[in-house]
Amino acid sequence: MLNNIKSGFILCAIILAPCGLLLAAENSAGQGTDNASIVKSQEVGNKICPVTGEKIEDNERVTYEYKGKIYNLCCSGCIEEFKKDPNKYIQKISEEMDSIQSSVEKK
């Protein structure tokens, strides 16, 4: 009886193992596992908190990642406000970065 159970387990393993390998290969092929397909989040680099308008101190800075970009905020309380309307604050950051770019180009 015990030998029949062992034989059954071995038979199942022999039958199911190739199926598992095929499924694993199919999943990895669809996901693009090479390093080129790994997307890293991009640091935006804003120095002004878009919520409060205050300068962000490096030692107090907090970050929030949204849609593959990392935004700097002055405190953890601003994260919750940012989450309520990200596009509003992203627009403010964009304006800040455009202003910085313009002043650099003038020099």
VEXBA-608292 format. One record per residue: residue number from 1; residue in one letter; chain; x, y, z of N, C-alpha, C in turn. Coordinates in steps of 0.001 Angstrom, whole numbers, plus 500000, padded with zeros to 6 digits. Layout:
! VEXBA-608292
<r><n>NUM</n><res>A</res><chain>A</chain><n_x>X</n_x><n_y>Y</n_y><n_z>Z</n_z><ca_x>X</ca_x><ca_y>Y</ca_y><ca_z>Z</ca_z><c_x>X</c_x><c_y>Y</c_y><c_z>Z</c_z></r>
...
//
This chain:
! VEXBA-608292
<r><n>1</n><res>M</res><chain>A</chain><n_x>500819</n_x><n_y>498806</n_y><n_z>500000</n_z><ca_x>500000</ca_x><ca_y>500000</ca_y><ca_z>500000</ca_z><c_x>500869</c_x><c_y>501267</c_y><c_z>500000</c_z></r>
<r><n>2</n><res>L</res><chain>A</chain><n_x>501853</n_x><n_y>501303</n_y><n_z>500894</n_z><ca_x>502752</ca_x><ca_y>502446</ca_y><ca_z>500989</ca_z><c_x>503553</c_x><c_y>502616</c_y><c_z>499699</c_z></r>
<r><n>3</n><res>N</res><chain>A</chain><n_x>503953</n_x><n_y>501514</n_y><n_z>499104</n_z><ca_x>504680</ca_x><ca_y>501578</ca_y><ca_z>497835</ca_z><c_x>503813</c_x><c_y>502162</c_y><c_z>496724</c_z></r>
<r><n>4</n><res>N</res><chain>A</chain><n_x>502512</n_x><n_y>501876</n_y><n_z>496740</n_z><ca_x>501600</ca_x><ca_y>502424</ca_y><ca_z>495728</ca_z><c_x>501478</c_x><c_y>503943</c_y><c_z>495872</c_z></r>
<r><n>5</n><res>I</res><chain>A</chain><n_x>501447</n_x><n_y>504424</n_y><n_z>497117</n_z><ca_x>501353</ca_x><ca_y>505862</ca_y><ca_z>497361</ca_z><c_x>502629</c_x><c_y>506548</c_y><c_z>496889</c_z></r>
<r><n>6</n><res>K</res><chain>A</chain><n_x>503788</n_x><n_y>505974</n_y><n_z>497214</n_z><ca_x>505062</ca_x><ca_y>506552</ca_y><ca_z>496774</ca_z><c_x>505129</c_x><c_y>506589</c_y><c_z>495254</c_z></r>
<r><n>7</n><res>S</res><chain>A</chain><n_x>504709</n_x><n_y>505514</n_y><n_z>494637</n_z><ca_x>504730</ca_x><ca_y>505450</ca_y><ca_z>493175</ca_z><c_x>503812</c_x><c_y>506504</c_y><c_z>492576</c_z></r>
<r><n>8</n><res>G</res><chain>A</chain><n_x>502671</n_x><n_y>506730</n_y><n_z>493215</n_z><ca_x>501726</ca_x><ca_y>507744</ca_y><ca_z>492739</ca_z><c_x>502325</c_x><c_y>509140</c_y><c_z>492811</c_z></r>
<r><n>9</n><res>F</res><chain>A</chain><n_x>503005</n_x><n_y>509452</n_y><n_z>493923</n_z><ca_x>503654</ca_x><ca_y>510753</ca_y><ca_z>494067</ca_z><c_x>504754</c_x><c_y>510942</c_y><c_z>493030</c_z></r>
<r><n>10</n><res>I</res><chain>A</chain><n_x>505530</n_x><n_y>509919</n_y><n_z>492824</n_z><ca_x>506613</ca_x><ca_y>510006</ca_y><ca_z>491844</ca_z><c_x>506044</c_x><c_y>510200</c_y><c_z>490443</c_z></r>
<r><n>11</n><res>L</res><chain>A</chain><n_x>504998</n_x><n_y>509489</n_y><n_z>490125</n_z><ca_x>504364</ca_x><ca_y>509616</ca_y><ca_z>488815</ca_z><c_x>503801</c_x><c_y>511033</c_y><c_z>488623</c_z></r>
<r><n>12</n><res>C</res><chain>A</chain><n_x>503155</n_x><n_y>511563</n_y><n_z>489642</n_z><ca_x>502628</ca_x><ca_y>512934</ca_y><ca_z>489568</ca_z><c_x>503761</c_x><c_y>513936</c_y><c_z>489362</c_z></r>
<r><n>13</n><res>A</res><chain>A</chain><n_x>504848</n_x><n_y>513768</n_y><n_z>490085</n_z><ca_x>505987</ca_x><ca_y>514671</ca_y><ca_z>489952</ca_z><c_x>506553</c_x><c_y>514621</c_y><c_z>488545</c_z></r>
<r><n>14</n><res>I</res><chain>A</chain><n_x>506649</n_x><n_y>513441</n_y><n_z>487996</n_z><ca_x>507177</ca_x><ca_y>513278</ca_y><ca_z>486637</ca_z><c_x>506262</c_x><c_y>513946</c_y><c_z>485615</c_z></r>
<r><n>15</n><res>I</res><chain>A</chain><n_x>504968</n_x><n_y>513851</n_y><n_z>485819</n_z><ca_x>504007</ca_x><ca_y>514429</ca_y><ca_z>484877</ca_z><c_x>503914</c_x><c_y>515946</c_y><c_z>485033</c_z></r>
<r><n>16</n><res>L</res><chain>A</chain><n_x>503899</n_x><n_y>516444</n_y><n_z>486269</n_z><ca_x>503673</ca_x><ca_y>517863</ca_y><ca_z>486519</ca_z><c_x>504924</c_x><c_y>518736</c_y><c_z>486376</c_z></r>
<r><n>17</n><res>A</res><chain>A</chain><n_x>506100</n_x><n_y>518185</n_y><n_z>486577</n_z><ca_x>507331</ca_x><ca_y>518974</ca_y><ca_z>486506</ca_z><c_x>507489</c_x><c_y>519689</c_y><c_z>485161</c_z></r>
<r><n>18</n><res>P</res><chain>A</chain><n_x>507323</n_x><n_y>519013</n_y><n_z>484031</n_z><ca_x>507459</ca_x><ca_y>519722</ca_y><ca_z>482749</ca_z><c_x>506417</c_x><c_y>520827</c_y><c_z>482572</c_z></r>
<r><n>19</n><res>C</res><chain>A</chain><n_x>505226</n_x><n_y>520618</n_y><n_z>483108</n_z><ca_x>504185</ca_x><ca_y>521658</ca_y><ca_z>483015</ca_z><c_x>504614</c_x><c_y>522908</c_y><c_z>483775</c_z></r>
<r><n>20</n><res>G</res><chain>A</chain><n_x>505188</n_x><n_y>522723</n_y><n_z>484941</n_z><ca_x>505665</ca_x><ca_y>523856</ca_y><ca_z>485729</ca_z><c_x>506771</c_x><c_y>524597</c_y><c_z>485018</c_z></r>
<r><n>21</n><res>L</res><chain>A</chain><n_x>507680</n_x><n_y>523870</n_y><n_z>484400</n_z><ca_x>508762</ca_x><ca_y>524510</ca_y><ca_z>483662</ca_z><c_x>508236</c_x><c_y>525306</c_y><c_z>482472</c_z></r>
<r><n>22</n><res>L</res><chain>A</chain><n_x>507237</n_x><n_y>524763</n_y><n_z>481782</n_z><ca_x>506659</ca_x><ca_y>525476</ca_y><ca_z>480648</ca_z><c_x>505965</c_x><c_y>526758</c_y><c_z>481095</c_z></r>
<r><n>23</n><res>L</res><chain>A</chain><n_x>505235</n_x><n_y>526697</n_y><n_z>482198</n_z><ca_x>504560</ca_x><ca_y>527884</ca_y><ca_z>482713</ca_z><c_x>505569</c_x><c_y>528943</c_y><c_z>483154</c_z></r>
<r><n>24</n><res>A</res><chain>A</chain><n_x>506633</n_x><n_y>528535</n_y><n_z>483809</n_z><ca_x>507659</ca_x><ca_y>529482</ca_y><ca_z>484256</ca_z><c_x>508323</c_x><c_y>530154</c_y><c_z>483067</c_z></r>
<r><n>25</n><res>A</res><chain>A</chain><n_x>508619</n_x><n_y>529395</n_y><n_z>482035</n_z><ca_x>509248</ca_x><ca_y>529956</ca_y><ca_z>480844</ca_z><c_x>508309</c_x><c_y>530929</c_y><c_z>480140</c_z></r>
<r><n>26</n><res>E</res><chain>A</chain><n_x>507026</n_x><n_y>530586</n_y><n_z>480097</n_z><ca_x>506036</ca_x><ca_y>531457</ca_y><ca_z>479462</ca_z><c_x>505901</c_x><c_y>532769</c_y><c_z>480225</c_z></r>
<r><n>27</n><res>N</res><chain>A</chain><n_x>505870</n_x><n_y>532715</n_y><n_z>481540</n_z><ca_x>505750</ca_x><ca_y>533927</ca_y><ca_z>482347</ca_z><c_x>506966</c_x><c_y>534822</c_y><c_z>482199</c_z></r>
<r><n>28</n><res>S</res><chain>A</chain><n_x>508150</n_x><n_y>534259</n_y><n_z>482239</n_z><ca_x>509344</ca_x><ca_y>535092</ca_y><ca_z>482152</ca_z><c_x>509507</c_x><c_y>535673</c_y><c_z>480747</c_z></r>
<r><n>29</n><res>A</res><chain>A</chain><n_x>509062</n_x><n_y>534962</n_y><n_z>479723</n_z><ca_x>509171</ca_x><ca_y>535475</ca_y><ca_z>478362</ca_z><c_x>508284</c_x><c_y>536694</c_y><c_z>478169</c_z></r>
<r><n>30</n><res>G</res><chain>A</chain><n_x>507144</n_x><n_y>536714</n_y><n_z>478806</n_z><ca_x>506225</ca_x><ca_y>537830</ca_y><ca_z>478664</ca_z><c_x>506611</c_x><c_y>539036</c_y><c_z>479493</c_z></r>
<r><n>31</n><res>Q</res><chain>A</chain><n_x>507490</n_x><n_y>538871</n_y><n_z>480462</n_z><ca_x>507813</ca_x><ca_y>539966</ca_y><ca_z>481363</ca_z><c_x>509108</c_x><c_y>540674</c_y><c_z>481003</c_z></r>
<r><n>32</n><res>G</res><chain>A</chain><n_x>509879</n_x><n_y>540169</n_y><n_z>480104</n_z><ca_x>511129</ca_x><ca_y>540827</ca_y><ca_z>479728</ca_z><c_x>512059</c_x><c_y>540945</c_y><c_z>480914</c_z></r>
<r><n>33</n><res>T</res><chain>A</chain><n_x>512809</n_x><n_y>539916</n_y><n_z>481187</n_z><ca_x>513618</ca_x><ca_y>539887</ca_y><ca_z>482398</ca_z><c_x>515014</c_x><c_y>540471</c_y><c_z>482228</c_z></r>
<r><n>34</n><res>D</res><chain>A</chain><n_x>515361</n_x><n_y>540954</n_y><n_z>481024</n_z><ca_x>516699</ca_x><ca_y>541510</ca_y><ca_z>480866</ca_z><c_x>516766</c_x><c_y>542880</c_y><c_z>481531</c_z></r>
<r><n>35</n><res>N</res><chain>A</chain><n_x>517963</n_x><n_y>543348</n_y><n_z>481836</n_z><ca_x>518159</ca_x><ca_y>544601</ca_y><ca_z>482555</ca_z><c_x>517621</c_x><c_y>545810</c_y><c_z>481809</c_z></r>
<r><n>36</n><res>A</res><chain>A</chain><n_x>517581</n_x><n_y>545763</n_y><n_z>480507</n_z><ca_x>517114</ca_x><ca_y>546901</ca_y><ca_z>479728</ca_z><c_x>515633</c_x><c_y>547179</c_y><c_z>479978</c_z></r>
<r><n>37</n><res>S</res><chain>A</chain><n_x>514873</n_x><n_y>546170</n_y><n_z>480380</n_z><ca_x>513444</ca_x><ca_y>546377</ca_y><ca_z>480569</ca_z><c_x>513087</c_x><c_y>546834</c_y><c_z>481981</c_z></r>
<r><n>38</n><res>I</res><chain>A</chain><n_x>514062</n_x><n_y>546886</n_y><n_z>482886</n_z><ca_x>513790</ca_x><ca_y>547335</ca_y><ca_z>484246</ca_z><c_x>513782</c_x><c_y>548853</c_y><c_z>484260</c_z></r>
<r><n>39</n><res>V</res><chain>A</chain><n_x>512676</n_x><n_y>549418</n_y><n_z>484699</n_z><ca_x>512530</ca_x><ca_y>550871</ca_y><ca_z>484710</ca_z><c_x>512762</c_x><c_y>551372</c_y><c_z>486125</c_z></r>
<r><n>40</n><res>K</res><chain>A</chain><n_x>513682</n_x><n_y>552318</n_y><n_z>486259</n_z><ca_x>513948</ca_x><ca_y>552925</ca_y><ca_z>487555</ca_z><c_x>513145</c_x><c_y>554205</c_y><c_z>487674</c_z></r>
<r><n>41</n><res>S</res><chain>A</chain><n_x>512785</n_x><n_y>554527</n_y><n_z>488891</n_z><ca_x>512101</ca_x><ca_y>555791</ca_y><ca_z>489133</ca_z><c_x>513081</c_x><c_y>556935</c_y><c_z>488922</c_z></r>
<r><n>42</n><res>Q</res><chain>A</chain><n_x>512569</n_x><n_y>558043</n_y><n_z>488429</n_z><ca_x>513400</ca_x><ca_y>559202</ca_y><ca_z>488119</ca_z><c_x>513212</c_x><c_y>560269</c_y><c_z>489190</c_z></r>
<r><n>43</n><res>E</res><chain>A</chain><n_x>514327</n_x><n_y>560744</n_y><n_z>489727</n_z><ca_x>514320</ca_x><ca_y>561832</ca_y><ca_z>490707</ca_z><c_x>514008</c_x><c_y>563139</c_y><c_z>489977</c_z></r>
<r><n>44</n><res>V</res><chain>A</chain><n_x>512977</n_x><n_y>563846</n_y><n_z>490414</n_z><ca_x>512600</ca_x><ca_y>565102</ca_y><ca_z>489780</ca_z><c_x>513574</c_x><c_y>566209</c_y><c_z>490163</c_z></r>
<r><n>45</n><res>G</res><chain>A</chain><n_x>513966</n_x><n_y>566255</n_y><n_z>491434</n_z><ca_x>514977</ca_x><ca_y>567205</ca_y><ca_z>491880</ca_z><c_x>514454</c_x><c_y>568555</c_y><c_z>492323</c_z></r>
<r><n>46</n><res>N</res><chain>A</chain><n_x>513156</n_x><n_y>568652</n_y><n_z>492597</n_z><ca_x>512623</ca_x><ca_y>569944</ca_y><ca_z>493034</ca_z><c_x>513170</c_x><c_y>570329</c_y><c_z>494405</c_z></r>
<r><n>47</n><res>K</res><chain>A</chain><n_x>513444</n_x><n_y>571615</n_y><n_z>494586</n_z><ca_x>514028</ca_x><ca_y>572148</ca_y><ca_z>495830</ca_z><c_x>512999</c_x><c_y>572909</c_y><c_z>496658</c_z></r>
<r><n>48</n><res>I</res><chain>A</chain><n_x>511808</n_x><n_y>573136</n_y><n_z>496082</n_z><ca_x>510722</ca_x><ca_y>573842</ca_y><ca_z>496754</ca_z><c_x>509561</c_x><c_y>572861</c_y><c_z>496932</c_z></r>
<r><n>49</n><res>C</res><chain>A</chain><n_x>508998</n_x><n_y>572822</n_y><n_z>498129</n_z><ca_x>507847</ca_x><ca_y>571950</ca_y><ca_z>498384</ca_z><c_x>506653</c_x><c_y>572486</c_y><c_z>497597</c_z></r>
<r><n>50</n><res>P</res><chain>A</chain><n_x>506043</n_x><n_y>571668</n_y><n_z>496748</n_z><ca_x>504921</ca_x><ca_y>572159</ca_y><ca_z>495943</ca_z><c_x>503667</c_x><c_y>572406</c_y><c_z>496779</c_z></r>
<r><n>51</n><res>V</res><chain>A</chain><n_x>503599</n_x><n_y>571837</n_y><n_z>497957</n_z><ca_x>502419</ca_x><ca_y>571995</ca_y><ca_z>498808</ca_z><c_x>502501</c_x><c_y>573293</c_y><c_z>499610</c_z></r>
<r><n>52</n><res>T</res><chain>A</chain><n_x>503631</n_x><n_y>573528</n_y><n_z>500282</n_z><ca_x>503762</ca_x><ca_y>574702</ca_y><ca_z>501154</ca_z><c_x>504487</c_x><c_y>575871</c_y><c_z>500493</c_z></r>
<r><n>53</n><res>G</res><chain>A</chain><n_x>505259</n_x><n_y>575590</n_y><n_z>499461</n_z><ca_x>506054</ca_x><ca_y>576626</ca_y><ca_z>498816</ca_z><c_x>507352</c_x><c_y>576937</c_y><c_z>499544</c_z></r>
<r><n>54</n><res>E</res><chain>A</chain><n_x>507662</n_x><n_y>576144</n_y><n_z>500569</n_z><ca_x>508879</ca_x><ca_y>576360</ca_y><ca_z>501345</ca_z><c_x>510072</c_x><c_y>575648</c_y><c_z>500721</c_z></r>
<r><n>55</n><res>K</res><chain>A</chain><n_x>511253</n_x><n_y>576199</n_y><n_z>500983</n_z><ca_x>512488</ca_x><ca_y>575547</ca_y><ca_z>500549</ca_z><c_x>512614</c_x><c_y>574225</c_y><c_z>501311</c_z></r>
<r><n>56</n><res>I</res><chain>A</chain><n_x>513043</n_x><n_y>573200</n_y><n_z>500601</n_z><ca_x>513179</ca_x><ca_y>571878</ca_y><ca_z>501208</ca_z><c_x>514581</c_x><c_y>571725</c_y><c_z>501770</c_z></r>
<r><n>57</n><res>E</res><chain>A</chain><n_x>514670</n_x><n_y>571513</n_y><n_z>503067</n_z><ca_x>515948</ca_x><ca_y>571290</ca_y><ca_z>503735</ca_z><c_x>516327</c_x><c_y>569817</c_y><c_z>503551</c_z></r>
<r><n>58</n><res>D</res><chain>A</chain><n_x>517573</n_x><n_y>569565</n_y><n_z>503170</n_z><ca_x>518015</ca_x><ca_y>568190</ca_y><ca_z>502903</ca_z><c_x>517799</c_x><c_y>567253</c_y><c_z>504093</c_z></r>
<r><n>59</n><res>N</res><chain>A</chain><n_x>518030</n_x><n_y>567748</n_y><n_z>505291</n_z><ca_x>517916</ca_x><ca_y>566876</ca_y><ca_z>506465</ca_z><c_x>516467</c_x><c_y>566610</c_y><c_z>506876</c_z></r>
<r><n>60</n><res>E</res><chain>A</chain><n_x>515508</n_x><n_y>567346</n_y><n_z>506318</n_z><ca_x>514100</ca_x><ca_y>567149</ca_y><ca_z>506650</ca_z><c_x>513281</c_x><c_y>566665</c_y><c_z>505457</c_z></r>
<r><n>61</n><res>R</res><chain>A</chain><n_x>513918</n_x><n_y>566524</n_y><n_z>504335</n_z><ca_x>513252</ca_x><ca_y>566164</ca_y><ca_z>503076</ca_z><c_x>512609</c_x><c_y>564785</c_y><c_z>503160</c_z></r>
<r><n>62</n><res>V</res><chain>A</chain><n_x>511396</n_x><n_y>564687</n_y><n_z>502618</n_z><ca_x>510740</ca_x><ca_y>563405</ca_y><ca_z>502425</ca_z><c_x>510434</c_x><c_y>563285</c_y><c_z>500942</c_z></r>
<r><n>63</n><res>T</res><chain>A</chain><n_x>510300</n_x><n_y>562066</n_y><n_z>500466</n_z><ca_x>510027</ca_x><ca_y>561871</ca_y><ca_z>499051</ca_z><c_x>508757</c_x><c_y>561055</c_y><c_z>498871</c_z></r>
<r><n>64</n><res>Y</res><chain>A</chain><n_x>508162</n_x><n_y>561235</n_y><n_z>497707</n_z><ca_x>506968</ca_x><ca_y>560477</ca_y><ca_z>497351</ca_z><c_x>507088</c_x><c_y>560093</c_y><c_z>495883</c_z></r>
<r><n>65</n><res>E</res><chain>A</chain><n_x>506900</n_x><n_y>558812</n_y><n_z>495607</n_z><ca_x>506991</ca_x><ca_y>558323</ca_y><ca_z>494236</ca_z><c_x>505594</c_x><c_y>558245</c_y><c_z>493631</c_z></r>
<r><n>66</n><res>Y</res><chain>A</chain><n_x>505475</n_x><n_y>558808</n_y><n_z>492449</n_z><ca_x>504190</ca_x><ca_y>558815</ca_y><ca_z>491742</ca_z><c_x>504456</c_x><c_y>558648</c_y><c_z>490252</c_z></r>
<r><n>67</n><res>K</res><chain>A</chain><n_x>503892</n_x><n_y>557604</n_y><n_z>489684</n_z><ca_x>504024</ca_x><ca_y>557316</ca_y><ca_z>488251</ca_z><c_x>505467</c_x><c_y>557338</c_y><c_z>487771</c_z></r>
<r><n>68</n><res>G</res><chain>A</chain><n_x>506346</n_x><n_y>556686</n_y><n_z>488522</n_z><ca_x>507733</ca_x><ca_y>556528</ca_y><ca_z>488101</ca_z><c_x>508632</c_x><c_y>557721</c_y><c_z>488361</c_z></r>
<r><n>69</n><res>K</res><chain>A</chain><n_x>508124</n_x><n_y>558721</n_y><n_z>489067</n_z><ca_x>508941</ca_x><ca_y>559886</ca_y><ca_z>489381</ca_z><c_x>508933</c_x><c_y>560108</c_y><c_z>490889</c_z></r>
<r><n>70</n><res>I</res><chain>A</chain><n_x>510069</n_x><n_y>560565</n_y><n_z>491402</n_z><ca_x>510215</ca_x><ca_y>560796</ca_y><ca_z>492834</ca_z><c_x>510201</c_x><c_y>562304</c_y><c_z>493085</c_z></r>
<r><n>71</n><res>Y</res><chain>A</chain><n_x>509230</n_x><n_y>562733</n_y><n_z>493882</n_z><ca_x>509048</ca_x><ca_y>564149</ca_y><ca_z>494190</ca_z><c_x>509518</c_x><c_y>564437</c_y><c_z>495608</c_z></r>
<r><n>72</n><res>N</res><chain>A</chain><n_x>510162</n_x><n_y>565583</n_y><n_z>495797</n_z><ca_x>510622</ca_x><ca_y>566011</ca_y><ca_z>497116</ca_z><c_x>509554</c_x><c_y>566868</c_y><c_z>497775</c_z></r>
<r><n>73</n><res>L</res><chain>A</chain><n_x>509350</n_x><n_y>566630</n_y><n_z>499073</n_z><ca_x>508406</ca_x><ca_y>567404</ca_y><ca_z>499864</ca_z><c_x>509085</c_x><c_y>567784</c_y><c_z>501171</c_z></r>
<r><n>74</n><res>C</res><chain>A</chain><n_x>508567</n_x><n_y>568819</n_y><n_z>501828</n_z><ca_x>509246</ca_x><ca_y>569309</ca_y><ca_z>503032</ca_z><c_x>508944</c_x><c_y>568485</c_y><c_z>504276</c_z></r>
<r><n>75</n><res>C</res><chain>A</chain><n_x>507817</n_x><n_y>567768</n_y><n_z>504308</n_z><ca_x>507477</ca_x><ca_y>566980</ca_y><ca_z>505502</ca_z><c_x>506475</c_x><c_y>565888</c_y><c_z>505144</c_z></r>
<r><n>76</n><res>S</res><chain>A</chain><n_x>506300</n_x><n_y>564948</n_y><n_z>506041</n_z><ca_x>505399</ca_x><ca_y>563821</ca_y><ca_z>505775</ca_z><c_x>503944</c_x><c_y>564270</c_y><c_z>505643</c_z></r>
<r><n>77</n><res>G</res><chain>A</chain><n_x>503572</n_x><n_y>565366</n_y><n_z>506308</n_z><ca_x>502211</ca_x><ca_y>565872</ca_y><ca_z>506183</ca_z><c_x>501883</c_x><c_y>566290</c_y><c_z>504755</c_z></r>
<r><n>78</n><res>C</res><chain>A</chain><n_x>502879</n_x><n_y>566756</n_y><n_z>504046</n_z><ca_x>502669</ca_x><ca_y>567191</ca_y><ca_z>502667</ca_z><c_x>502411</c_x><c_y>566016</c_y><c_z>501723</c_z></r>
<r><n>79</n><res>I</res><chain>A</chain><n_x>502860</n_x><n_y>564841</n_y><n_z>502095</n_z><ca_x>502617</ca_x><ca_y>563676</ca_y><ca_z>501249</ca_z><c_x>501120</c_x><c_y>563447</c_y><c_z>501103</c_z></r>
<r><n>80</n><res>E</res><chain>A</chain><n_x>500386</n_x><n_y>563496</n_y><n_z>502208</n_z><ca_x>498938</ca_x><ca_y>563265</ca_y><ca_z>502162</ca_z><c_x>498244</c_x><c_y>564323</c_y><c_z>501298</c_z></r>
<r><n>81</n><res>E</res><chain>A</chain><n_x>498678</n_x><n_y>565561</n_y><n_z>501412</n_z><ca_x>498097</ca_x><ca_y>566633</ca_y><ca_z>500600</ca_z><c_x>498434</c_x><c_y>566408</c_y><c_z>499124</c_z></r>
<r><n>82</n><res>F</res><chain>A</chain><n_x>499663</n_x><n_y>566022</n_y><n_z>498841</n_z><ca_x>500099</ca_x><ca_y>565746</ca_y><ca_z>497470</ca_z><c_x>499240</c_x><c_y>564646</c_y><c_z>496850</c_z></r>
<r><n>83</n><res>K</res><chain>A</chain><n_x>498955</n_x><n_y>563599</n_y><n_z>497624</n_z><ca_x>498165</ca_x><ca_y>562464</ca_y><ca_z>497127</ca_z><c_x>496755</c_x><c_y>562878</c_y><c_z>496714</c_z></r>
<r><n>84</n><res>K</res><chain>A</chain><n_x>496202</n_x><n_y>563910</n_y><n_z>497335</n_z><ca_x>494841</ca_x><ca_y>564338</ca_y><ca_z>497033</ca_z><c_x>494700</c_x><c_y>564872</c_y><c_z>495612</c_z></r>
<r><n>85</n><res>D</res><chain>A</chain><n_x>495718</n_x><n_y>565562</n_y><n_z>495128</n_z><ca_x>495678</ca_x><ca_y>566153</ca_y><ca_z>493786</ca_z><c_x>497091</c_x><c_y>566235</c_y><c_z>493204</c_z></r>
<r><n>86</n><res>P</res><chain>A</chain><n_x>497684</n_x><n_y>565085</n_y><n_z>492872</n_z><ca_x>499070</ca_x><ca_y>565072</ca_y><ca_z>492396</ca_z><c_x>499317</c_x><c_y>565980</c_y><c_z>491201</c_z></r>
<r><n>87</n><res>N</res><chain>A</chain><n_x>498400</n_x><n_y>566021</n_y><n_z>490253</n_z><ca_x>498621</ca_x><ca_y>566820</ca_y><ca_z>489042</ca_z><c_x>498750</c_x><c_y>568307</c_y><c_z>489345</c_z></r>
<r><n>88</n><res>K</res><chain>A</chain><n_x>498005</n_x><n_y>568785</n_y><n_z>490328</n_z><ca_x>498100</ca_x><ca_y>570186</ca_y><ca_z>490743</ca_z><c_x>499517</c_x><c_y>570505</c_y><c_z>491213</c_z></r>
<r><n>89</n><res>Y</res><chain>A</chain><n_x>500072</n_x><n_y>569617</n_y><n_z>492038</n_z><ca_x>501395</ca_x><ca_y>569853</ca_y><ca_z>492607</ca_z><c_x>502509</c_x><c_y>569565</c_y><c_z>491604</c_z></r>
<r><n>90</n><res>I</res><chain>A</chain><n_x>502280</n_x><n_y>568618</n_y><n_z>490728</n_z><ca_x>503257</ca_x><ca_y>568340</ca_y><ca_z>489671</ca_z><c_x>503381</c_x><c_y>569552</c_y><c_z>488755</c_z></r>
<r><n>91</n><res>Q</res><chain>A</chain><n_x>502269</n_x><n_y>570213</n_y><n_z>488493</n_z><ca_x>502285</ca_x><ca_y>571434</ca_y><ca_z>487674</ca_z><c_x>503144</c_x><c_y>572505</c_y><c_z>488349</c_z></r>
<r><n>92</n><res>K</res><chain>A</chain><n_x>502998</n_x><n_y>572645</n_y><n_z>489672</n_z><ca_x>503809</ca_x><ca_y>573632</ca_y><ca_z>490401</ca_z><c_x>505295</c_x><c_y>573290</c_y><c_z>490310</c_z></r>
<r><n>93</n><res>I</res><chain>A</chain><n_x>505612</n_x><n_y>572013</n_y><n_z>490427</n_z><ca_x>507010</ca_x><ca_y>571581</ca_y><ca_z>490326</ca_z><c_x>507536</c_x><c_y>571857</c_y><c_z>488924</c_z></r>
<r><n>94</n><res>S</res><chain>A</chain><n_x>506726</n_x><n_y>571575</n_y><n_z>487931</n_z><ca_x>507120</ca_x><ca_y>571820</ca_y><ca_z>486547</ca_z><c_x>507433</c_x><c_y>573298</c_y><c_z>486322</c_z></r>
<r><n>95</n><res>E</res><chain>A</chain><n_x>506594</n_x><n_y>574165</n_y><n_z>486887</n_z><ca_x>506832</ca_x><ca_y>575604</ca_y><ca_z>486768</ca_z><c_x>508128</c_x><c_y>575997</c_y><c_z>487470</c_z></r>
<r><n>96</n><res>E</res><chain>A</chain><n_x>508387</n_x><n_y>575406</n_y><n_z>488641</n_z><ca_x>509635</ca_x><ca_y>575681</ca_y><ca_z>489362</ca_z><c_x>510836</c_x><c_y>575257</c_y><c_z>488533</c_z></r>
<r><n>97</n><res>M</res><chain>A</chain><n_x>510781</n_x><n_y>574071</n_y><n_z>487971</n_z><ca_x>511907</ca_x><ca_y>573549</ca_y><ca_z>487201</ca_z><c_x>512111</c_x><c_y>574368</c_y><c_z>485924</c_z></r>
<r><n>98</n><res>D</res><chain>A</chain><n_x>511020</n_x><n_y>574812</n_y><n_z>485287</n_z><ca_x>511131</ca_x><ca_y>575661</ca_y><ca_z>484097</ca_z><c_x>511795</c_x><c_y>576985</c_y><c_z>484445</c_z></r>
<r><n>99</n><res>S</res><chain>A</chain><n_x>511436</n_x><n_y>577539</n_y><n_z>485593</n_z><ca_x>512013</ca_x><ca_y>578802</ca_y><ca_z>486049</ca_z><c_x>513512</c_x><c_y>578655</c_y><c_z>486287</c_z></r>
<r><n>100</n><res>I</res><chain>A</chain><n_x>513907</n_x><n_y>577568</n_y><n_z>486902</n_z><ca_x>515333</ca_x><ca_y>577307</ca_y><ca_z>487148</ca_z><c_x>516071</c_x><c_y>577157</c_y><c_z>485826</c_z></r>
<r><n>101</n><res>Q</res><chain>A</chain><n_x>515485</n_x><n_y>576405</n_y><n_z>484909</n_z><ca_x>516104</ca_x><ca_y>576184</ca_y><ca_z>483599</ca_z><c_x>516281</c_x><c_y>577505</c_y><c_z>482859</c_z></r>
<r><n>102</n><res>S</res><chain>A</chain><n_x>515271</n_x><n_y>578373</n_y><n_z>482923</n_z><ca_x>515344</ca_x><ca_y>579667</ca_y><ca_z>482248</ca_z><c_x>516452</c_x><c_y>580535</c_y><c_z>482828</c_z></r>
<r><n>103</n><res>S</res><chain>A</chain><n_x>516584</n_x><n_y>580534</n_y><n_z>484149</n_z><ca_x>517631</ca_x><ca_y>581355</ca_y><ca_z>484767</ca_z><c_x>519012</c_x><c_y>580822</c_y><c_z>484457</c_z></r>
<r><n>104</n><res>V</res><chain>A</chain><n_x>519165</n_x><n_y>579524</n_y><n_z>484307</n_z><ca_x>520454</ca_x><ca_y>578932</ca_y><ca_z>483948</ca_z><c_x>520813</c_x><c_y>579304</c_y><c_z>482503</c_z></r>
<r><n>105</n><res>E</res><chain>A</chain><n_x>519813</n_x><n_y>579263</n_y><n_z>481627</n_z><ca_x>520068</ca_x><ca_y>579580</ca_y><ca_z>480223</ca_z><c_x>520440</c_x><c_y>581044</c_y><c_z>480019</c_z></r>
<r><n>106</n><res>K</res><chain>A</chain><n_x>519947</n_x><n_y>581944</n_y><n_z>480869</n_z><ca_x>520254</ca_x><ca_y>583367</ca_y><ca_z>480755</ca_z><c_x>521690</c_x><c_y>583668</c_y><c_z>481126</c_z></r>
<r><n>107</n><res>K</res><chain>A</chain><n_x>522282</n_x><n_y>582818</n_y><n_z>481959</n_z><ca_x>523666</ca_x><ca_y>583054</ca_y><ca_z>482425</ca_z><c_x>524638</c_x><c_y>582688</c_y><c_z>481396</c_z></r>
//
